[in-house]
């Protein structure tokens, strides 16, 4: 239903396993301060969403296609959702 643009290569993949199998390098998560970047592609209507918008909805705001709820279980593989502190 969606494809995620991976920060490490700026290429879209349907999931972390597809990236792992074909990219030839380790995945890099999008940091929280970059969630304004367009990095999610709806496979139904071809619209693109920012990471922030994708994390806030359960379906595409343009075509209303529902996103797979199971994908939310893997969001930490793609996106850092909290700001990490350096040696606090």
Secondary structure as GFF3:
##gff-version 3
##sequence-region A 1 88
A	DSSP	beta_strand	2	5	.	.	.	ID=ss1
A	DSSP	beta_strand	12	13	.	.	.	ID=ss2
A	DSSP	alpha_helix	16	22	.	.	.	ID=ss3
A	DSSP	three_ten_helix	32	34	.	.	.	ID=ss4
A	DSSP	beta_strand	38	42	.	.	.	ID=ss5
A	DSSP	beta_strand	48	50	.	.	.	ID=ss6
A	DSSP	alpha_helix	51	56	.	.	.	ID=ss7
A	DSSP	three_ten_helix	69	77	.	.	.	ID=ss8
###
